[in-house]
């Protein structure tokens, strides 16, 4: 027996061809060829604790059982004797000598055996050396009904084969005639497998149980399961989290296994009420279809670290979906399926069997109306493009090392680099249609637009925008008159151009919408600056007066300054549109503006209009102290309309105070004269 009986390099052979060789690869090991790592166990009736002679105070007299004259003698009754008698101490010493003689006799027998082996020749020496190598590879412990494999040093196997890729590793069926019945969770720990690529891992037929996460760190393209396997723990597969990185993962299984079966590399578990999808072979196309016999999708059914499908099609048989890896995909699931409501509560984008795709968006139809289920896919992130480009660069280096493939590889690499490194070119405009397949588009579904282009135009046929349409990436947003409800956590890209016009028809807005945005409320005309703190949300759901905003709460935020991105602008706009603004709150805001009058006047000159200037003047912010400076700032920015208003306002103030109109800027003067002051 040599290392090739355990593992070999496949050299690019197909997995099917490798599986045909399995009957010839089964092998057994002796107990001397494995490292037994059983932990100590107490036998029945044994107490696990160091047992010493009962301690008694050594400073006792003869009446208490000590020999006369021992008081104070450290040898018999002190540190060494611990208070025991000389006879008992001698017995312990004799016992220790006997144990030592027996150990020496055993060592002598071992030396004699070693000499006999050496005399037998070099063959025995080679076998002993190989046994030691096997002990470095396999670690086992006793388990109920057989052995548990708790360590497989794949890195050591790779060193012995002088190969680190495309290995085929077969595990032993028996050890000393006792079957290997379990693969422990730590059998393929990262320290034992990192840096070695396995094309096929063969689990023997004797194994009945595999611990959860046993294959988590193993870079194995295919795992073969034996006929007796009954329990397979959750096997999370992260293709990008192992070394070397995997491109795919699949399973194979003995045709005699009564619990599990494999179809096209995917692993299923049989059940009385339907099968469970244990693992779906990767990588995945844009659209995947779950087998109609599947009633449950396991928690580790989908691989991570690879491109996810955009569409998942299921049957009416599906009852439960535990895995959440593909929750961002569009699930085309019959509404009558038991899993439909579970997925809906989880916020998965659901569509019925009659859903259709149009211009990169998915639409469904309910009660004769169209619903937007999913918008266009999000562009690839910068990190994803960078990692893809790095992978292509690595392929270039490997190709350059193999000179025979450089000419053919360079063209592919060039195309791949251009594809991955080039920034995405998505459309900057999404104008949703008023009708889809002749049905009016009336609703934007839950999480239909987690991402959206820079410009989003919602048609006037839409009445409801459901929750969690974040629209990350949107800068310009157009909402139609006729829109009634906006669900919670919508439109929080934090890049929206100000102000966002909220139509007067909107009567309900959920919390968490328009984070850090500036919005103009159509029904009241007020411009509000919104916080990103969910606990400070001022939007209202279905208020009695139809105005979905709590102005009293908003005024508290302005005066307290809690987590507002532009508090100064918020105060100016609040005074400019004093809808439901209490006089005391207005006075407080004016006082706060006067404390920052320099910045406030600069802001008025930069962004203000005649209406804002008028309200600020009426509220008392523009007064005798600030008038001249505000006029200068407005002139510097050529705000003629505001300057003319302030001059006329100042004239009226003077006239109202009893000043001589003819001596000042009277009504007979021209606009140019009034502008010149």
C-alpha positions in Angstrom: 0.0 0.0 0.0 1.3 3.5 -0.9 -0.1 7.0 -1.0 -1.7 6.5 -4.4 -4.1 4.1 -2.7 -5.5 7.1 -0.8 -5.2 9.9 -3.3 -3.9 10.8 -6.7 -4.0 13.7 -9.1 -6.8 13.5 -11.7 -5.0 15.5 -14.4 -8.2 17.0 -15.7 -10.3 13.8 -15.9 -14.0 14.0 -16.0 -15.8 13.4 -12.6 -17.9 10.7 -14.2 -14.8 8.8 -15.2 -13.3 9.2 -11.8 -16.5 7.8 -10.2 -16.3 4.7 -12.3 -13.0 3.9 -10.6 -14.5 4.0 -7.1 -15.0 0.2 -6.7 -11.2 -0.3 -7.1 -10.3 2.5 -4.6 -11.9 1.2 -1.3 -9.3 0.4 1.3 -8.8 -0.3 5.0 -6.2 0.8 7.6 -4.8 -0.8 10.7 -5.0 1.0 14.0 -1.2 1.6 13.9 -1.8 3.6 10.7 -4.1 6.2 12.3 -3.7 8.7 15.1 -6.2 7.8 17.8 -7.2 11.0 19.6 -9.7 9.6 22.1 -10.2 11.8 25.1 -9.9 10.3 28.5 -13.1 8.7 29.9 -13.8 7.6 33.4 -14.8 3.9 33.8 -17.8 3.0 35.8 -17.2 3.6 39.5 -14.0 5.6 38.9 -13.7 9.1 40.4 -11.8 11.6 38.3 -9.7 13.6 40.7 -6.1 13.3 42.1 -6.6 11.2 45.3 -4.1 11.9 48.2 -3.9 10.3 51.6 -6.3 12.0 54.1 -4.6 15.1 55.4 -4.1 15.4 59.1 -2.3 18.1 61.0 1.3 16.8 61.3 1.8 18.6 64.6 -0.1 16.0 66.6 1.0 14.0 69.5 1.1 10.2 70.0 -2.5 10.2 71.3 -3.7 11.2 67.9 -2.0 8.3 66.1 1.5 9.6 65.3 4.7 7.9 66.5 6.4 9.5 69.3 9.2 11.8 68.2 7.7 12.6 64.8 6.4 16.0 65.8 8.3 18.6 63.9 10.2 16.0 61.7 9.7 17.4 58.2 10.8 14.1 56.5 8.3 11.6 57.8 5.5 14.0 58.7 6.1 17.3 57.0 6.4 18.3 53.3 7.3 14.8 52.0 5.4 12.6 54.4 2.2 14.7 54.6 1.6 13.1 58.0 1.6 9.4 57.0 3.4 6.7 59.0 6.8 5.2 58.0 5.2 1.8 57.2 2.7 3.4 54.7 5.5 5.5 53.2 7.7 2.4 52.6 4.8 0.6 51.0 4.4 3.5 48.5 8.1 3.5 47.7 8.1 -0.3 47.0 5.1 0.1 44.8 6.8 2.8 42.8 9.9 0.6 42.3 7.7 -2.3 41.0 6.1 0.0 38.4 9.4 1.3 37.3 10.8 -2.3 36.8 7.7 -3.2 34.7 8.2 -0.2 32.5 11.9 -1.0 31.9 10.9 -4.6 31.0 8.4 -3.3 28.4 11.1 -0.9 27.0 13.5 -3.9 26.7 10.9 -5.9 24.8 10.3 -3.0 22.5 14.0 -2.7 21.8 14.2 -6.4 21.1 11.2 -6.2 18.7 12.8 -3.2 16.9 16.0 -5.2 16.5 14.1 -8.1 15.0 12.4 -5.8 12.6 15.7 -4.3 11.5 17.1 -7.7 10.9 14.0 -8.6 8.8 15.1 -6.1 6.1 14.3 -2.7 4.5 10.7 -3.7 3.7 9.6 -3.6 7.2 11.3 -0.2 7.7 9.5 1.2 4.7 6.1 0.0 6.0 6.8 1.6 9.4 7.7 4.8 7.7 4.5 4.7 5.6 2.4 4.0 8.7 3.9 7.1 10.3 2.9 9.1 7.3 -0.6 7.8 7.5 -0.8 8.7 11.2 0.1 12.3 10.1 -2.8 12.2 7.7 -5.7 10.5 9.5 -6.9 11.2 13.1 -9.8 9.2 14.5 -11.6 8.6 17.7 -14.0 5.9 18.9 -17.6 6.5 18.2 -20.8 4.6 18.8 -20.8 1.7 16.3 -17.4 2.4 14.9 -14.8 5.1 14.2 -15.3 8.8 13.8 -12.9 10.5 11.4 -11.9 13.8 13.1 -8.9 14.9 11.0 -7.8 14.5 7.4 -4.6 16.3 6.6 -5.1 17.1 2.9 -2.1 19.4 2.9 0.1 16.4 3.9 -1.4 14.3 1.1 -0.6 17.1 -1.4 3.0 17.2 -0.1 3.4 13.4 -0.6 2.0 13.6 -4.1 3.8 16.8 -4.9 0.5 18.2 -6.3 -1.8 20.9 -5.0 -4.7 20.8 -7.5 -7.1 18.4 -9.0 -6.6 15.8 -6.2 -8.9 12.8 -5.8 -9.0 11.9 -2.1 -10.7 8.6 -0.8 -11.4 8.1 2.8 -10.9 4.7 4.5 -13.8 2.3 5.0 -12.5 0.4 8.0 -9.8 0.7 10.7 -8.7 -2.5 12.2 -11.8 -4.2 10.9 -14.1 -1.6 12.5 -16.1 0.6 10.1 -15.7 4.4 9.8 -19.3 5.5 10.6 -19.0 9.3 11.1 -17.2 12.3 9.7 -16.7 14.9 12.4 -17.4 18.6 11.9 -13.7 19.3 12.3 -12.4 16.6 10.0 -11.5 19.1 7.3 -10.4 22.1 9.4 -9.0 25.0 7.5 -5.5 24.4 8.8 -5.6 20.9 7.3 -6.9 21.8 3.8 -6.1 25.3 2.9 -4.3 25.8 -0.4 -5.1 22.4 -1.8 -7.7 21.9 -4.6 -9.7 18.7 -4.5 -11.5 17.5 -7.7 -13.3 14.7 -5.9 -13.7 13.7 -2.3 -15.0 10.2 -1.8 -16.9 9.4 1.4 -17.0 5.6 1.9 -20.3 3.6 2.1 -19.7 2.9 5.8 -20.2 6.5 6.8 -23.7 7.1 8.3 -23.3 10.7 9.6 -21.4 13.8 8.6 -21.1 16.8 10.9 -22.4 20.2 10.1 -19.9 22.4 8.3 -17.5 19.5 7.7 -16.9 20.7 4.0 -17.0 24.4 4.8 -13.2 25.0 4.4 -12.6 22.3 1.8 -12.0 23.4 -1.8 -13.7 20.4 -3.3 -15.4 20.6 -6.7 -17.4 17.3 -6.2 -18.2 15.3 -3.1 -19.3 11.7 -3.4 -21.5 10.3 -0.7 -21.8 6.6 0.2 -24.7 4.3 0.4 -25.2 4.2 4.2 -25.3 8.0 4.7 -28.4 8.9 6.8 -27.5 12.3 8.4 -25.8 15.1 6.6 -25.4 18.3 8.7 -25.8 21.7 7.2 -23.0 22.2 4.7 -22.6 25.9 3.9 -20.7 26.4 0.6 -18.9 29.7 0.0 -17.1 29.3 -3.3 -15.0 32.5 -2.6 -14.3 31.6 1.0 -12.0 28.6 0.3 -8.4 28.4 -1.0 -8.0 27.9 -3.8 -11.2 29.6 -4.8 -13.9 27.3 -6.3 -15.7 27.8 -9.6 -18.4 25.2 -8.9 -19.6 22.6 -6.4 -21.6 19.5 -7.0 -22.5 16.2 -5.3 -22.5 12.6 -6.4 -24.0 9.7 -4.5 -24.3 5.9 -4.4 -27.3 4.7 -6.2 -28.1 2.4 -3.2 -28.6 5.3 -0.8 -32.1 5.3 0.5 -32.1 8.7 2.2 -30.5 11.1 -0.4 -30.3 11.2 -4.2 -28.6 13.4 -6.7 -29.8 14.9 -10.0 -27.5 17.0 -12.2 -25.1 17.5 -9.3 -27.8 18.8 -7.0 -28.4 16.9 -3.7 -32.0 16.1 -2.5 -33.3 14.4 0.6 -36.3 12.1 0.3 -39.4 12.9 2.5 -42.9 11.6 2.9 -44.5 14.9 2.1 -42.0 16.0 -0.5 -38.3 16.2 -1.0 -35.9 18.7 0.5 -33.4 20.5 -1.7 -30.1 20.1 0.3 -27.8 21.7 -2.2 -28.3 23.2 -5.7 -25.3 22.6 -7.9 -23.5 25.8 -8.8 -22.7 28.0 -10.7 -26.1 29.4 -11.4 -27.6 30.8 -14.6 -29.7 34.0 -14.7 -32.9 31.9 -14.2 -33.1 28.7 -12.2 -36.0 26.3 -11.7 -36.6 24.3 -8.5 -37.6 20.7 -9.1 -41.4 20.2 -8.8 -40.9 17.5 -6.2 -39.2 19.8 -3.7 -41.3 20.8 -0.7 -38.5 22.4 1.3 -35.4 24.3 0.5 -32.7 23.8 3.2 -30.8 26.5 4.9 -27.5 25.8 3.0 -29.2 24.9 -0.3 -27.6 27.7 -2.3 -23.9 28.4 -2.7 -22.4 31.8 -1.9 -19.5 33.6 -3.5 -20.8 33.4 -7.0 -23.2 35.2 -9.3 -26.8 34.9 -8.0 -29.7 34.2 -10.3 -32.2 37.0 -11.1 -35.2 34.7 -11.3 -36.1 31.6 -9.3 -39.1 29.5 -10.5 -40.9 27.2 -8.1 -43.9 24.9 -8.2 -47.1 24.8 -6.1 -45.5 21.9 -4.1 -43.0 24.3 -2.3 -44.0 24.6 1.4 -41.0 26.2 3.1 -37.9 28.1 2.1 -35.2 28.3 4.9 -32.3 29.6 2.7 -32.2 33.4 2.4 -29.3 33.6 -0.1 -31.5 34.3 -3.1 -34.0 36.7 -1.4 -33.0 39.5 -3.8 -34.1 37.5 -6.8 -37.6 37.5 -8.3 -39.4 34.3 -7.2 -42.0 33.2 -9.6 -44.2 31.1 -7.3 -47.9 30.2 -7.6 -50.0 32.2 -5.0 -51.5 28.9 -3.9 -48.1 27.4 -2.8 -47.7 27.2 1.0 -44.3 29.0 0.8 -45.8 32.0 -1.0 -47.0 33.7 2.2 -43.8 32.9 4.0 -41.7 34.5 1.3 -44.1 37.5 1.2 -43.7 38.1 4.9 -39.9 38.0 4.4 -40.0 40.7 1.8 -39.1 38.5 -1.2 -40.2 39.9 -4.5 -42.9 37.5 -5.7 -44.7 37.1 -9.0 -47.3 34.7 -10.3 -46.9 32.2 -13.2 -48.2 34.9 -15.7 -45.4 37.4 -14.9 -43.5 38.9 -17.8 -40.3 40.8 -18.3 -40.3 44.1 -20.2 -37.3 46.4 -20.7 -35.4 44.7 -17.9 -38.3 45.0 -15.4 -40.6 42.2 -14.1 -44.4 42.8 -13.9 -47.2 40.8 -12.4 -51.0 41.1 -12.8 -53.5 41.2 -10.0 -57.2 41.8 -10.4 -56.7 43.2 -13.9 -54.0 45.6 -12.9 -50.2 45.5 -13.4 -47.7 45.5 -10.6 -44.0 46.3 -10.8 -42.3 43.4 -9.1 -38.7 44.2 -9.9 -36.9 47.0 -11.6 -33.7 46.7 -13.6 -30.8 45.0 -11.9 -28.2 47.0 -10.0 -24.9 47.7 -11.7 -21.9 45.7 -10.7 -20.1 47.2 -7.7 -16.6 48.6 -7.8 -15.3 45.8 -5.5 -16.8 43.1 -7.7 -15.3 44.5 -10.9 -11.9 44.8 -9.1 -12.0 41.2 -7.8 -13.0 40.0 -11.3 -10.2 41.9 -12.9 -7.7 40.4 -10.3 -8.9 36.9 -11.2 -8.3 37.6 -14.9 -4.9 39.0 -14.1 -4.0 35.8 -12.2 -5.1 33.8 -15.3 -2.8 35.9 -17.4 0.1 35.1 -15.1 -0.6 31.4 -15.2 -0.9 31.6 -19.0 2.4 33.3 -19.3 4.0 30.6 -17.2 2.8 28.0 -19.7 4.2 29.3 -23.0 2.3 26.8 -25.1 -1.0 28.5 -24.2 -0.1 32.2 -24.3 -1.2 33.0 -27.9 -4.7 31.4 -27.5 -5.2 32.7 -23.9 -4.2 36.3 -24.5 -7.3 37.1 -26.7 -9.7 35.6 -24.1 -7.9 37.5 -21.4 -8.1 40.7 -23.3 -11.8 40.4 -23.9 -12.4 39.4 -20.2 -10.4 42.4 -18.9 -12.3 44.8 -21.1 -15.6 43.2 -19.9 -14.8 43.3 -16.2 -12.7 46.4 -15.8 -14.9 48.7 -17.9 -17.3 50.6 -15.7 -21.0 49.6 -16.2 -23.1 51.6 -18.6 -26.6 51.3 -17.3 -29.3 53.7 -18.5 -29.6 56.9 -16.5 -33.4 57.0 -16.9 -36.2 54.7 -15.9 -39.6 55.9 -17.1 -42.1 53.3 -16.0 -44.9 52.7 -18.5 -48.5 53.6 -17.8 -49.7 50.2 -19.1 -48.2 46.8 -19.3 -49.8 44.2 -21.7 -52.9 46.4 -21.8 -53.2 46.6 -18.0 -52.7 49.9 -16.1 -49.7 50.0 -13.8 -51.2 50.9 -10.5 -48.7 49.6 -7.9 -45.0 49.3 -7.2 -44.5 46.2 -5.2 -42.4 45.5 -2.1 -38.7 46.0 -2.7 -39.3 46.3 -6.4 -36.7 49.1 -6.7 -34.0 48.6 -4.1 -31.8 50.2 -6.8 -32.8 52.6 -9.5 -31.2 54.7 -12.2 -30.2 58.4 -11.7 -33.6 59.6 -13.0 -36.8 57.9 -12.0 -40.2 58.9 -13.4 -43.3 57.3 -11.9 -46.4 57.4 -14.2 -49.6 59.0 -13.1 -51.4 55.6 -13.2 -49.5 54.5 -10.0 -51.5 54.8 -6.8 -49.5 52.8 -4.3 -45.7 52.5 -3.7 -45.2 49.7 -1.2 -42.5 49.5 1.4 -38.7 49.2 1.0 -38.3 50.8 -2.4 -35.1 52.5 -1.4 -34.1 53.6 -5.0 -30.4 53.7 -4.2 -28.6 55.6 -6.9 -31.6 57.9 -7.8 -30.8 61.6 -8.0 -33.9 63.0 -9.7 -37.3 61.7 -8.7 -40.6 62.6 -10.2 -43.8 61.5 -8.4 -47.2 61.9 -10.1 -50.3 63.6 -9.0 -52.7 60.9 -8.1 -50.3 58.9 -6.0 -51.9 58.1 -2.6 -49.6 56.0 -0.5 -45.9 55.6 0.0 -44.8 52.7 2.2 -42.1 52.8 4.8 -38.4 53.0 4.0 -38.8 54.3 0.5 -36.5 56.7 -1.4 -33.5 56.9 0.9 -30.7 57.1 -1.6 -29.5 60.3 0.2 -28.6 61.8 -3.2 -32.0 63.2 -4.1 -32.0 66.7 -5.6 -33.8 69.2 -3.5 -36.6 69.7 -3.2 -38.5 66.5 -3.9 -42.0 67.3 -4.8 -44.5 65.2 -2.9 -47.9 65.5 -4.6 -50.9 66.9 -2.7 -52.7 63.6 -3.5 -50.4 61.7 -1.1 -52.2 61.1 2.1 -50.0 58.4 3.8 -46.2 58.1 4.1 -44.4 55.5 6.2 -41.4 56.2 8.5 -37.9 56.0 7.1 -38.7 57.6 3.8 -36.7 60.4 2.1 -33.7 60.1 4.5 -31.6 63.3 4.5 -33.8 64.7 1.7 -35.5 68.1 1.3 -39.2 67.7 0.4 -41.9 70.1 -0.6 -45.3 68.9 0.7 -47.8 69.6 -2.0 -50.9 70.0 0.1 -49.3 72.5 2.5 -46.5 74.0 0.4 -44.1 73.6 3.3 -40.4 72.6 2.6 -39.1 70.2 5.2 -35.6 68.9 5.9 -35.7 65.2 7.0 -33.6 63.3 9.4 -32.3 59.7 8.9 -33.1 58.7 12.5 -36.0 56.3 12.4 -37.1 57.4 15.9 -37.4 61.0 14.7 -39.6 60.3 11.7 -42.3 63.0 11.2 -44.3 61.3 8.5 -47.8 60.0 9.3 -49.7 57.0 8.0 -53.3 57.7 7.0 -53.8 60.9 9.2 -57.3 62.2 9.6 -56.7 65.5 7.9 -54.9 64.0 4.9 -51.6 65.8 5.6 -49.1 63.0 6.2 -46.7 65.1 8.3 -46.4 66.0 12.0 -45.4 69.7 12.0 -45.4 69.9 15.8 -42.8 67.1 16.0 -40.8 68.6 13.2 -40.7 72.0 15.0 -39.3 70.2 18.1 -36.5 68.7 16.0 -35.7 72.2 14.5 -35.5 73.8 17.9 -33.5 71.0 19.5 -31.2 70.3 16.5 -31.4 66.6 16.7 -29.7 64.8 13.8 -30.7 67.2 11.0 -28.3 67.4 8.1 -29.1 71.1 7.3 -30.6 72.7 10.4 -30.0 76.2 9.1 -31.8 75.6 5.9 -34.6 73.9 7.7 -35.1 76.9 10.0 -35.1 79.3 7.0 -37.6 77.2 5.0 -39.8 76.7 8.1 -40.2 80.5 8.5 -40.6 80.9 4.8 -43.6 78.5 4.8 -45.1 78.8 8.3 -47.8 76.2 7.9 -49.1 75.4 11.4 -46.2 77.3 12.9 -46.9 78.6 16.4 -45.9 82.2 17.2 -43.7 81.1 20.1 -41.9 78.6 17.9 -41.4 81.2 15.2 -39.9 83.6 17.7 -37.5 80.8 18.9 -36.4 80.1 15.4 -35.8 83.8 14.6 -33.7 84.1 17.8 -31.7 81.1 16.8 -31.2 82.5 13.3 -30.0 85.8 14.7 -27.4 83.9 16.7 -26.1 82.7 13.3 -27.1 85.8 11.3 -23.9 85.9 9.2 -24.4 82.4 7.8 -28.2 82.9 7.6 -27.9 86.1 5.6 -25.4 84.4 3.2 -27.8 81.5 2.8 -30.8 83.9 2.1 -28.7 85.7 -0.6 -27.7 82.4 -2.2 -30.9 80.4 -2.2 -33.8 82.6 -1.0 -36.6 84.1 -3.0 -38.9 87.0 -2.6 -41.3 84.9 -0.5 -38.6 83.8 1.9 -37.3 87.4 2.2 -40.8 88.7 2.9 -41.5 86.1 5.6 -38.1 86.7 7.3 -38.8 90.4 7.3 -42.3 89.9 8.8 -40.9 87.5 11.4 -38.2 90.0 12.5 -35.1 88.5 11.2 -34.5 91.3 8.8 -34.5 94.4 11.0 -32.6 97.7 11.3 -29.5 95.8 12.4 -29.5 93.3 9.5 -31.1 95.3 6.7 -28.1 97.0 5.2 -25.9 93.8 5.3 -28.7 91.7 3.7 -29.2 94.3 0.9 -25.4 94.2 0.1 -25.4 90.4 -0.1 -28.4 90.3 -2.3 -26.9 93.0 -4.6 -23.6 91.0 -4.8 -25.6 88.0 -6.2 -27.7 90.2 -8.5 -30.9 89.3 -6.7 -32.8 92.3 -8.0 -36.2 91.1 -7.2 -35.3 90.6 -3.6 -33.6 94.0 -3.4 -36.6 95.8 -4.8 -38.9 94.1 -2.4 -36.7 94.9 0.6 -36.4 98.6 -0.4 -40.1 98.9 -0.8 -40.6 97.1 2.5 -38.2 99.4 4.2 -40.0 102.4 2.7 -43.3 101.2 4.0 -41.8 100.6 7.4 -40.5 104.1 7.5 -43.8 105.6 6.3 -45.6 103.6 8.9 -43.3 105.1 11.5 -44.3 108.6 10.6 -41.3 109.5 8.4 -41.7 112.1 5.6 -42.3 110.1 2.4 -41.0 113.0 0.2 -37.7 113.1 2.0 -37.1 109.4 1.6 -37.6 107.0 -1.2 -41.1 108.1 -2.2 -43.6 106.6 -4.6 -42.7 109.1 -7.2 -39.2 107.8 -7.6 -38.3 105.3 -10.3 -37.3 101.7 -9.7 -33.8 102.5 -10.7 -33.7 105.2 -8.0 -35.0 102.9 -5.4 -32.4 100.3 -6.4 -29.6 102.8 -6.1 -30.7 103.6 -2.6 
